[in-house]
Amino acid sequence: MKKIVLIIAIVFGVSLNAQQTPAPPQSEQVAIIGATAHVGNGEVIENCTIIFNDGKITAIGADVTTPTTGTTINAEGKHVYPGFIAPSKPLGLVEVDAVRASDDQDEIGEMIPHVRSLIAYNAESKVVESMRPNGVLIGQVTPQGGTISGTSSIVQFDAWNWEDAALKTDDGIHMNWPNFFRRGRWWMGEERGYIPNKDYGKEMEDIKMFFQNSKAYGKTSETEKNLPFAAMQGLFDGTQRLYIHADGEKEMTDGVTMAKAMGVKHVVIVGGYRANKIADFLKENDVAVLVERTHALPSFDDDDYDITYKLPKLLLDAGLLVGLQNEDAANFQARNLAFYAGQTVAHGLDKETALQLLTGNTAKILGIDDRYGTLEEGKSATLFISEGDALDMRTNKLTKAYIDGRDISLETHQTELWKRYMGKYEREKEGQ
């Protein structure tokens, strides 16, 4: 009984301390003047003026005339960036790991492409709220677990509910490719370390059969709808992307080969720890990579000590389209994406190329680059103003942020606690 009461208290505590009220639609024209604009496609505009109205950028450049109507923000000495994008995360699907009632990231079943993550998205998540002060304004809500986990959707992080949040519904299907090697289960008498996965062939054949059946289903006149097979049809007509979560050379090669043989139009590798080993193969098959976070240790003893730091540069140098994600880290760590990109600067990338890993490149990979990812005329006014370099944790200090032109709050439960306790210590200091 005590446990039940505790769970109820936690769940009610989460709901009663929800995020800030979503901002209303843009009501008047806004002009940001004097800033350094980082466009998100490699271009930098000094002393830039950005004008947006009705949620869209209407003018941007160093020679744009400052308007006399609406709101004008003097951002001299500051920097403007497109909103950062967090792909492949169950943001809004899990709030407290230890409370099962707040965890909707993993459903029962192995092949469940028809499970839509979007309808479980919690727009009032405190975790989601904590993304915004670091400039992460858009995310791909991604299901977890199983072989085919379900369908992701892309949302913006200032909404009343999942309907308001949705930017692109059911953008892709996520598949966890089986491992050719697995860790030995020592408690069952197996060898420690990595051992061959004896079931790899069967697991791969099961996936292939599911794809074949799905493709065949799409060519028939249905008499009774099969939800899993019906959910796969977007992969074959090009309206959805297939996200293959894999790290090893063999796993990635087998996954991409199978997908292409099945007629899947758009394939993206998520993870790609060994992607540099098969970069030519991935480029030949037009496969993009959402590479893992840079703040991680090497996976194997014979790996370069700095492989995770330099992997994005190795893939970019090979001509691949690359974005950054941190699927293997805690949910709240998505707010540190900017600093993962900053790490790549210390290992060979220039800052504007590193920025593209969070903006223009990721928008292209997710298929939303027609509206988001860069600061260009006609695109969404989803952007933020930072006092300094947004890829540096010392200077990533946001003063304003906008989603579709709406002036959103940067307050969270964390900033409120910071103000509360800083006030406490200041009062104590004055009393000494």
Buried (B, 14 or more C-beta within 10 A) or exposed (E): EEEEEEBEEBBEEBEEEBBBEBBEEBEEBBBBBBBBBBBBBBEEBEEBBBBBBEBBBBBBBEEBEEBEEBEBBEBEEBBBBBBBBBBBBBBBBBBBEEBEEBBBBBBEBBBBBBBBBBEBBBBBBBBBBBBBBBBBBBBBBBBBBBBBBBBBBBBBBBBEEBEEBBBBBBBBBBBBBBBBBBEBEEEEEEEEEEEEBEEBEEBBEBBBEBBEBBBEBBEEEEEEEEEBBBBBBBBBEEBBBBBBBBBBBBBBBBBBEBBBEBEBBBBBBBBBBBBBBBBEBBBEBEBBBBBBBBBBEBEEEEEEEEBBBBBBBBBBEBEBBBBBBBBBBEBBBBBBBBBBBBBBBEBBBEBBBBBBBBBBBBBBBBBBBEBBBBBBBEBBBBBBBBBEBBBBEEEBBBEBBBBBBBBBBBBBBBBEEEEEEEEEEEEEEEEE
